[in-house]
Amino acid sequence: MSDMQPEQPEPSSTDLSMEVVEEVLREQYGLSGQVFPIEGRQNPYFLIDNGHMRYLLKIAPADAPLEEIEAEHALMRHILREPDGPRVPEPVAAKDGADAIVLPLGGEDRRVRLLTFLDGTPPPADGKLSEQAIAAFGSIAATLARNLEGFEHPVLEREPENDLRRAGPQTVALLSTVTDQEIRDVIAKAMVTMLRRIQPLATGLRVAAAHQNLDADAVVGDVADGFWLPTGVTDFTSISRGWLIAGLANTCAYLLSNQEGDPFALLPAIRAYHDIHPLTPVELEALWPLVVARTAILAAKAENGRAQSPDIRQLQEETERRRMVLDKATAVSPALMFAAILDVAGMTKPLPDIGRLLPSVDPDSIRLVDLSVTSPLLYGGNWTDPENDWKLLARVAWETGRGSTRYGEYRLSKGSTDPQQEPESFSLHIDICVPAGTAAVAPFAGTLRSAGPRLVFAGRDLTLHVEGLDCMAAEDTELEAGDPLGQVAGAENSVGGLRLRFCRDPDLVPPLFCAADTAGTWSKLCPSPAALLGFDADAPAPKHLDRPVRGWKEYLFDAAAHIRFDLTDDAPLIGHGHPQVAVAAYRQLLVLDAAPSGPSEAEQLLSQRLRELAPEGLEAVLVLPGYREALDHALQLARLHTGKSDIVCLTGLLPEMAANTAILRTGSVQDAKAALEEGGRAGLLLAGFPHSVESLSEALGALARNEGLLIVDETRTGWGRLGHHAWGFEAPGLSPDIVIASFPSNDDVAALFTREAVAAAGRIEKQMNPVACAAAAAILDVCEEEALRENARLVGNHLRSALEELAVRRPAIRSVQGMGLCLMLEFVDDATAKALHDDLRKDGIFTTWSGHGDLRIAPPLCFSRESADLVAARLEALLSES
């Protein structure tokens, strides 16, 4: 039992008075302090608090086994000498130097001993332990086992109550009183199944001293960062010599029950244990069967208690809970759990010798097909076609006669359009195309278990699953390595296809794909079948799984095919990865990739397209190499035209120009008005989110009186993003003199629209990148051909309506501003906006937070209604949670 103090001790039922206890402390130990009786013990226990230290006084009958006390004290002192041991109590010697003394107390002789008291609390009575607490149990168990390596004492030879070497007999004895045959059969079957797995491994299991029952009753802990963590050990009765791995198994069985039967929740404890006290491959293989065996014993013990006291409701609930945990444990493939354990331990079980499945096919003649997230074969969303992977493989096979996919690559075709969904994109198989009729042979010795459409060939340590093979042998046929197995199906002179999978569990049909967070486990259970082909057909592991490596429309994909939404100000105007833009840039690269002495054809084409889009009255169009140059030239034109110098900017300037000392940044219309009325101002620059004329009227009046120019930056609001208007300034009815319009995500090209009179003040000659010009022209073509401005209007209206309805229900939203696909949520405080921005980012939805209590949503013009609904729903969920 643990020596923890109950939170609120009840009055003692001991026959010893406080005066007697105080006298014992004073006379035998030279101590004094407050004495608190501890209830719930078979013998009297007292907590002593002297203001500096706390102690535990234990009183037992004089004839209590002294060797048990001496052994416990020896264990404590041994652990205390270890520099990295867990916290444990320390025996306090009496004045005469004895650890335990016999005194006449309460009319009889009793044995008394004193220990330091471990402060702490037990695990929470209700609720699951945190991942940190689970790992801490593994750390303590491993540290104890390592600390005990040099400890020798007769107590270690005692047979532990939970000795898993006797799991079978223990279960038989417990079930002897259980009359429900169905329940008995379930528990007995679980035990027998696990014993069959443990028995061949038993001779390889180390026997060592370990804590055989480190559970909630054996530890105390503290709360750190909101989590309870075990920090000390208070029970030593279960330390004995047995299978080393059995101690961890018993602890894992306790944790499995705490986690309501989730086997994968145990992995942090196993990892922590192995990091401190490494386990052997045999021990790791035996661990899960031992955990299930212990779980079966606990279920049998609960049924035994219920059989003896059938009317106690608490016992009935306990049996149901234990049965549920056992059901969940036995439902998991032991081979899968072994693979998961190997994964967290960083170990791999070597493959047996494997011969080539298709010996007549030269491995060097097989061409690998890249279907990963960054594959150049994937473009324009062709991966959304369910048959696309096969089509690409077939195309290669048609060209070369032989082609193969790769094992272990993350397929873009398996991605999702919902950032909340975990895609199963990691390939656990290989598809190969070779000439039909190619002979296949057994790659190792084994038995043909199934010769149907999915051939299953089971070896001693590995099972092969093949689709697309015409098998010549009958089921249950035993074959040696190299014996004929069949031939590739298909018509004569055609190309046939095989799907190859391995699995270490002979009873499991391996999946074709798994999620990234389970890839380590599944790849150990279902290793690569590349050895069947005689060459390396495994995809290289991405260096960074969680970094975006590909874009398409409003989506970003990381290397594992997780999807994210790009709703930031910097999202490309027409979306990521449009093939028409890529083709235009590629063609231009082939003919001319550097600026000539004069305007290239690509620049002339772009200039013509821009003139067609020029706002009314702004006939002069200039093409410039990027936003910085466009802004600089706009400010230069304003100064030359007006003969004045400073430019007043009203919010929203892009970061790269924030340090320009000639720009007077103002945060309000009143500040802008005051700055303009000082005189000598060349113009007013409006940048960022569109303003209304009413709100700007005073500043515009001051600008007119000062004879300055109105400059509007349309980088974030132009090109039809507002849906209802081509340019943002058209919404409030402004009449700018200069319009700056760069392309989001294209830093190499920008446009400047101005009046002829203003343009005449300063002509410039800039060499433009022809590739950037070709790409920009293609972007404008796509906008027109795919009616993206209309899409921005329709989808933007839909999204704004959803956000306005959300604002009615969620008072944290002050207002919804904007139109089309240029929207802004204003919040009651900036902390809410920042928190929501961060939470959305964690969920794979990227927005823009300005630091001024607002959240901007500016997706590409191709943004879909389905994506808008998903974003609105996620906003609703996050605001509900907060």
N, C-alpha and C positions, 0 to 999 in steps of 0.2 A: 504494500500500500504506500501511497505517497505521504510525505510528511508535511504537506502544505497546510497552512492555517486556513480554516474556513473563513469566509468573508465576515460572518457574524456568529461567533461561537455562542452556543447555548450554554446555560448553566451546567456545570459538571455533575455527572451522576456518580463520581468517584467517592469512595468512602474516606478519602484523605482530605483533611482540611487544608485551607490555604496556609495556616500557621505551620503545619507540619512540613509542607512543601518549602516554605520560606526558610525553615530551620535546616532542612537538608541542603538547600543551596548555600546557606551561610556557613554551616559547619563543615560540609564536605567539599565545597568548591570555592568558598570565599566570595560568593556572588550575592547580590541582592537586586531587586527590581520588581516590577509589576508582574503578577502571575495570572495567566489566563488559562482556564481549563479548556481542553479541546474534546468535544464530544464525538461520538461515532467510532471510537476505538475499542478494541477488545480489552485493552489494558489502559490504565490512566496515562494520559499525555498532558503536558503543560507547556504553554508558550511563556517564555521569560523575556521581558523587555527591560533592560537597565538603562535605557536612554542612549547607549552607545552601540550595543550589540543586542541581537535577539538569539535566544537559544531554545532548544527543544529538550525537555526533560522527559525521558521515557522510563516508565516503571512497569516491571513484569514480574511474574512469580520467580522465586529464587531458583526453582528447578528448570527454568527455561533453558534450552540448549545453549551453553556458553560458546560452543564452537561456532554457532551461527552468528552470534554477536561479534566474536573475534574475526570471523571471515568478512563480515560486512565492514568492520573498521579497517581491516587490512585493505580491502578494495578501495575504500574512500581515500586512505592515505596514499595508496599507489597512484590513483588518478590525480590527486592533488599535487603529486610530485611532477606530473607531466606538464610541460609548459603550455600545451595547447588543449588540455582536457576541458570538458564541460564543467560548469559549476556543480559542486557536490557538497554536502554537509561535511564538517570536520569533527571528529571525536574530541571531546574536551576531557582531559584527565582530571581525576579528583586530586585532593591535596596529597594523598599518599602515592600518586602516580598511576593508579589503576584506571583502566578504561571503564570498567563496570564494577560496582561495589554492591555488597549484600547488606541491607539494613532491615531492622525490625520496624515495620510500618503498618499501622492499622491492625495490630494484633498478629501479624505473620511476617516471615522473612520475605523480602522482595529484592529483586535485582534492579539497580538504578544506574542509568547512564545519561550523559549530557552531550548534545550535539549542537553545533552552530545551526541556526535556522536559515534556510534559503528563502529570501523574500521573492515573491512572484505570485502569479495567478495561474490557475489551471486553464486549459483551452476553453474557449467559449462553449457553453453547453449546447447551444443550438447554432446551426449554420456551418458552412464549409470552411475549412482552413484555407488560407491564402496560398498562392503558389510559393511565396517566400517561406511560409511556415512548413510546407511540405518539404521543401529543399532543406530547411533547417533540421528536420527530423533525420533526413539522410546524412547530413553532416555530423550530427551528434552520434548516430549509430556507427558511422565510419570512424570517428575520432575515438570512441570508446574501444572499438575493436582493435584499432592500432595501438592505443594506450595499453591494452591488456596483453600485447604480444610477449612482453617480458615478465608477466606476472605468473607465479606458480603458487598454488595453494590447494589443499585437499578439497576446498569447497567447489572448485571448478569441476570436480568429478561427479557432483550430484546430478541426478537426472532432472532436467528442466520440465516444468509442467507442460510447456508448449514445444516439446521436442518433436520436430517434424520427421525425425527418423522413425517415429512410431505413429505416423499419421493414420495409417490404415487401421491398426488395432484400436486406437483412440476412437475413431469414427464408429467402428463396429460396436464398441462398448456403449457409446452414447446412444446409438440407434436401437439398442436392444429393448428400450422401454417405449419406443415409438410404434404405435399400432397402425398409423396411416401408411399403408403400403406404397402409395404413389409418392408420398414425400420421401419415404425411406429410399425408394428406387432412384429418385432424382439426386439425392445427396450421395448415395453409394456410387451411382454412375459417374458423377463428377470426380469423386475420389479415385475410383479405379482408373478412369481415363488419365488423370494426372499422374498416378503412380506408375503407369506404363511409360510415361515420358521421363519420370524421375529415375526409375530403376536403372536404365542403361548408363546414366550419368553419375550414379552414386559414388562409384569408385574414384571419380575424378574430383569430388567435392572436398575441399580442405576442412579439416576438423580443427577448430580453434576456439578460444574464449571469446564470447560475445554476449551482449545483452539480448536475451531471447524474447523479450516482450516489452520493447520500448514503445509505449503508447501513451494515451492521455493520462493514465493513472501513475505513470512513472516519471513525469516531468513537471517542472514549473516554467513559467515564461514571463515575458514582459511585452508591453504594447509599444511598438516603434513605427512611426510614420503611419499610424492608423491600423497596423496589422499586429496581431498577437504572434509572437515568435517563441518557440521553446528555447530556453537558455540553460536550464539546470536539470540534473537527474536526482531524484529523491528515493527511488526504489532500486535495490540491488539484489533482491531475492531471485531475479531471473537471469543473473549473470552466471553462465556455466559454459562448459566445453561442449560443443556440438558442431554441426555443419555451420561454417561461417556464414554462408549465404542464407541459412535459415533465419538468423537473427534479422537480417534485412527483410526477408519475406514476411515474417510476423509483423514487423512495423508497417510494411506495405499493405498487409491485409487490414490493419487498423485504418490506414489512410484510405484504402479502397472503400471501406464502409463509410468513412466520413465524407467521401466524395460521391456517395450514392451510386457506387458501382462503376464509375468512369475509370477504366483501366489506364487511359493515357494521362490522367491527372497525377499518376504516380511517378511519371518520368523525371520531374525535377528532383525528387528524393534519390532516385537511382543515379542520376547524373552527379549529384552532390556527393553521394557515397563513393562512387567510382573515382571521382577526382581526388579524393582524400586517401582512399584505401582501395587501390585497383583490384578489380575482380578478374578472374580468368574467363575465357570464352565458355568453358563448361559451366561455370557458376552462373554466368549470365543466361545461358540456355535453360538452366534449372530454375531460375528465379520465378518466372511467371507460373509454371506448374506448382511450385511450392506455395505461392501466394494463393492460388485457387484451392490447393489442398487445405491451407489454413482457413480459408473462407468457408470451405465445406465443413470443417471441424466446428467452427463457430455456429454455422447453421444447425449442425447436429446437436450442439450443446443447447441452443435455444429450443429446439424441438424436444429435447430431453427434459428441460425445465418445464415446458408447457405440459408435457405428458404427465409429469408428477403433480402439477398444480394447474389443471385445465381452466379453472375459474378466474384466474388472475389476469385481468385485462392487459396489464403491462407486459406480461410474458407473451400474450397473444400478439401484441403489436411488435414485440421484439422478433418473434419467429417470422412474421411477415416481412419485416425489414431485412433480416438476414437472408431470407429466401430470395428477395428481390435482388440483393447484392450478388448472390450466387448465380442467379439467372443471367444477370448482365455479364458476369465474369466468364461464364461458360459459353456465352454467345459469341465471344471474341475468339478468333483464330489464334491458337498458341503460337503458330509460326509468325503471324502478324505482330504479336506482342514481342516475340523474340527479336524480330527485325527492328521494332521501335526501340527496344532496349539496346541493341547493338548500335543503333544510330546515335542515341544520346551518349553512349560510351565511346563513340568515335572508333568503333571496330567494325570489321567486315569479315564474314565467314567466307573463306576461299571457295571458289567454284571447283567442282571435280573436273577431270580431264574431259574435254568436249571435242569431238571430231567435226569435220565439215558436213553439213547437211546435203549440200549439192556439190559433190567432189568434181564434177565435170565443168563447173563454172569457174573460170579464172577470176579470183578476187579482184585483180587489177582492172578487170573489164567492167566492173560495176560502178556506176556513177551515182554519187550521193546527191540527194535533192534537199535543199535547204528550205524548210517550212517554218523556221523560227520567226520571232517577232520582227527581226530586222532583215528578213529575206528579201532580196531584190525581185524575186519572182512574185511577190505579193504587192499589189498596187490597186488603188481605186476601190478598195473594199471587196476585191474578188474573193478574199478569204471568208466572206460571209456566206458564200455558196457552200452548202454542206458537202458537195462532191468535189470541191476545189482541190483538196489535198490529193485525192486520187487522180484528178485530171492532170495536175502538174507532174505527178509521178509517171502517169501514162504517157505524157508528152515526151519526157526524157527517155522512157523505155522505147517509144516509137522511133526516136532518133538514134538511139544507141543499142537497143535490144536488151539492155540490162540497166536497172536503176533501183535505188534503195532509199528509203527514208532513214532518219537517224533516231536512235534510242536516246532518251533523256533530253530532248529538246522541248522547249516550251512553245507550243503551237499557238500562233495568233488566231487560227480558225476556232480555237476553243475558248476564246475570250468572251466576255459578257458585255452587254450594254448598260449594266447596272453596277456602279462602283461598290455597292454593298455585297454583291455576290462574289464568292471565291471561285474563280474558274478552275476547273480540272483540266489543266493544260499541259502537264508534264507527261511526255510520251513514255509508256512502259512497254512498247512493242516496236517492231520493225516490219514495215511493208516492203516487199521486194518483188520486182518484175523481172522475169527471165523467160526464155523461150518455153512454150508449152511442151510438155513431154519430157522435160529435163528430169533425170533420175534423182531420187532422194534416198538417202540411206540413214540408218539409225546412228545418231551421233555418239551414243553411249549405250551400254547394256541396260535393258529395261523391259517393261511389259506394256503392250498396246492395250490401253484401257478403253479407248473409244476410237472407232474408225469412221465416224460420221463426218458431217461437214466440218466439225472442229475435231481434228485428230488429237488425242491425248496420249502421250507416250511417257510413262512414269519410270524414272530411274531410281536409284537408291536415295540420292540426295536432291534430285532435281526432276521436275516434270516439265515436259515440252508440250505446248499447245500450238497447233498449226492449222490454219485455214487455207483452203485452195489446193489441197493435195489429194490426188486420187490414190487411195491406199490399196496395196495389193494383199496385205495380211488381214487375218481375222482378229476380232477382239480377243483379248487374253493371250495373244501370241507373245511368247518371250523371244526377244531378239538380242543378238550380240552387236557390239559396235561394228558398223560397216555393213550389216545385213540390209538387204533391200527393204525400203519403207514405203515407196510409192513413186509417183511422178507428178509433176506440176500439171494441174488440170488446164484444159483449153484445147481449142481446135488446132489441127495441124498447121504449122507455119504461123501461128499466132503467138502473142505474148501472154503468159499467164501471171497471176499474182499470188503471192503467199503472204500471210500474216503470221508473224512469229512472236511467241511469248514464252518466257520461263516463269516458273513459280516453285518455291521451296515447299509449299504446302500442297500435298498431293490431292487434297479434298477441296481446294479452293479454285474457283475460276478467276484468274487474275483479271483485273480491270485493264482497259486500254490506256487510261489516263488517270492521273491523280492530281490533287492540288499541290501548290508549291510548298505549303507548310507541312505536308506529309510525304514529300518526295524522298526525303532521306530514308524514311521507314519503308516505303513501298519499293524503292530501288534495291533495298537489301532483301526484301521478300521476293521481288520479281526482278532479278538481275538482267543485265543486258544479254540478249541472244546474239550479239555480234560475233561471238566465237563460232557460231554455226556457219557464218559466211567466210571466215578466215581473214577478216581485216577489221580495222577499227571503224565501226559505224556508230560511234557514240558522239553526241553533240558536246562541244566544250561548254563547261558551266559558265554562265554569265558572271562577270566580276561583281556587278551590283544589280541584284534582282529588283530593287524597289525604285530605281531611277527611270524616268521616262526616256524611252529610246525611239519611239515612233509616234507620229500623230496622224490623225485622219478625222476630217470634219471637226466636230467639237471635242473629239476624244484624244486623250494621250494614253499610250500603253507603256508599261514598264517591261522589263525583259522577261517577266513571268506571265505576261498577257493580262495583268490586272489593268482595269480601265479607270481613267480619271476624266473629269469634265474640265475643260479649259474655258472658264467664264471670265477671264481676266481682261484688263484693258489691252494687254499685249497679244491677245488671241488673234491669229491671222484673220484677215477680213472675210475670206471665203472658206475658212477652215484649213485644217492641216492636210498635207499630203494629196492635194488635188492633182491627178495625173496630167491634166491639160497644162498646168503650170510647169510641172516637171518636164513634160515633152518640149514645151517652148524653150525652157532654159537649156535643155540638153541639145536641142537643134542649134541654138545660138552658140553654145560651146563648141560645136563641131565646125562652125563657119567663122566665128569671130568672138574671142573672149576678152579682148582688150580694147580700150577706147582708141579709135583712129584719130587722125588730125582734125577731122570734122565730125558732125553728127553721124552716127551709124544709122543704118536703116531701122534698127530696132528702136533707137531713140526717136527717129522721125515718126515711126508708127505710133509710139506711145504719145508723142506730142499731138498727133492728129486725134487720137482717142480722147485725150484730155480736153482738147478744144471742144469736142462734141459734148463734154460733160461740164464745161465751164459755167459757173453761175452767171446769171444775167447781169450785164454791165461790167463784168470782169473779163474783157476780151483777151488780155495779154496772159499768156501761159508760159511758164518757165519750168523746165525739168532740171532738178538739182540732185546731187549725190547724197541724199539723206536729210533727215530732219534738222540736224544742227546747221547745215548749210542753208536750208530753206529759211529757218528762223533768222539766222544772221543776215541773209539777204533781205528779208522782209523788214527787219529793223533798219538796215542801211537805206532801203528805199524810202522809208518813212522819214528818216532824218534828212536825206537829200531833198525830198519833196517839200518838207516843211521848214527846213533850215534850223530845226531844233534838235535836241539831243536825247533826253531821257524818254523812256517808254514806261508807262504805268501798266502793270499786269494785275489783273484781278483773278487770283487763285488758279490752281491747276497747271502751272508750268511744269513741263517735263523735267525730271531730275537733272539731266545733263546740262541744263541752262540755268540752274538755280544759283550758280555762283557769278553770273554775269552782273557786274556792278552797274551797268547802264540800265538795267531793268529794275524798276521800283515795285517790289511785290507788295500787294495790299490784300488784306483778308476780308474786307467788306466794301460794299458800294460807297458808303460814306467816306471811308479812307481813300478810295480811288477818286471820288469827287474832290476831296480836299487836296489831293496831290495834283490833280489836273488844274485846279484853280490857282495854284501857285505860279502857273505860267511856264513857258519854256519847255513844254512837253510835246514830243513829236507825235505821240499817239497813245491809244488805249489797246492793250492786248487782252483778249478774252480767250482763256484756255480751259479745257476740261469740260465739266458737265455744263450743258446749255443753260443760259439764264433767260428770264423773261424780260420783255421790254419794260414792263411796269417796274420791275425791281431795278432796272438799269437806267431809268429815265433821268435821274439826277446826274449820274456820271456821264451819260451821253450828252446832256445839256452842257455840262462843263467842258466836254471834249469839243463840242461844236463852237463854243465861245472861244476856245483856245486854238481853233482851226487845226486840230490834230486829226490824224487818221485812225480809223477803226480797223484793227487787225484781229482776225479770228483764226484760232488754231482748230482745224477740223480733223486732226489726226484721230481723235477718239470718237467724234460724232458725225463724221462725213461719210461719203461713199454709199449713202442709202441706209446707214445703220439705224436711223430713226424710223425707217419704214414708211412713214407718211411724207417724208421729205428727203430729197437727195442730200441736202446739207443741213447741218444742225442749226445754222443761223436763220434758216428759212422758217423754222417753227415759231420763233418769237417775232419774225418780221424785221430783222435787222438788215442794214445795208452796209456791209463792210467795204473797205477800200482795198484790203489785201486779205487773201485767204491762204493759209498754210495747210497743206494736206499731204501728209506722208502716209505710207502704208504700214499698218501695224505688223510687226515681225519682219519687215523688210527694211533694213537700215541703209540700203544702198541707193534708194531712189525716193524722191519726194516731189510734189508739185507746188507751184506758187501761182495763184490766180490774182490778177490785179487790174486796175484800170490802166488804159493806155498812157494816160498822162502821168500816172505814178511810175509806170514801168520805164518811161522815157528818161526818168531822172538818173537811172543807173543801169547800164547794160553790163552783163557779165558773160564770160565764156568759161564753162565748166565741162571737163571731159567726163562723160557718163560711161558707166559699165554697161556694155551691150546686153550682157546676160541678165542683169537686174532690170533693164528696160523691157526685155522680152518677157520676163516673168510678170512684171507689172502690167503690161498690155494684156497678157493672158488672164490675169486676175480680173481686169475690167470686162473682158469678153465673157468670162464665166458668170460674173454678176448679171450681165444682160441675158445670156443664153439660159441660165437656170432661174431667172426671175427672183434673185435673192433679195432684192429690196421688198418685193411683195411678200416673200417668206418672212422677212424681218417684221413687216407690219402685222401679218396674221399671227405668227407665233408670239411676237412681242405683245400684242393685244391679249392673247390667251394667257401668257405668263403674268402680265400685269394684273389681269382680273383675279388670277389665283392668289397673287401676292396681296392685293387689296382685301380679298376675303380673309386672308390670313391675318392681316393687320387688324381687322375688326375683332377677331378672336384673341389676338395676342397683343396686349397693351404695351409690350416692350417695343413694338414698332410704332414710331411716331407718325410716319407717312411713307408713301410710295411715290417716287418721282421718276420722271423720264417717260420715254415712249420707245416703241420698236424694241430693238435689242440693245438699248442703252438705258438701263434701269438702275435705280438706287433706292435702297431701303435706309431710311433714317430712323435711328433708335433713340430711346430716351436718354441713354448714356453711352459713352464710348466703350466702357468695359463690356457691355453686352455685345456691341458690334464686334469687338476684338475676339471675345470668347466664341461667338458664332462663326466668325471667319476661321478660327483655329480648328473648331470642331468639324466644320465642313471640309477643311483641308485633310483632316484625319480620315474623313469618309470618302476622300477622292474627288471632292468638288472644290475647284480653285476659283476664288473670287478675289476682289480687290478691296482692301481695307485702307482707308485714307488716314485714319487717326483722328477723325473729326466726327465720330459717332455715326458713320454711315458705311454701308456695304454696297459696292457696285457690282452689277451683273452685266457683263458685256460680252456675250458669246459671239462666235462667228455668225455670219449672216445665214449659214446653212442650218442653224440650230433647229432641232426637230421638236415637234409638239410632245412626243413621248419623253424626250429629255427634259423638256420644260416641266412636265407633270412630275417627273422623278425628282427634280430639284425642289419644286414646291413641296412635295411630300416630305422630303428630307428636312427642309426648313421647318416644317410643321412639327416633325418628330423631335428635332433638337430643341425647339422652343418649348415643346411640351415637357421634355426632360428637365429643362432648366427652370 
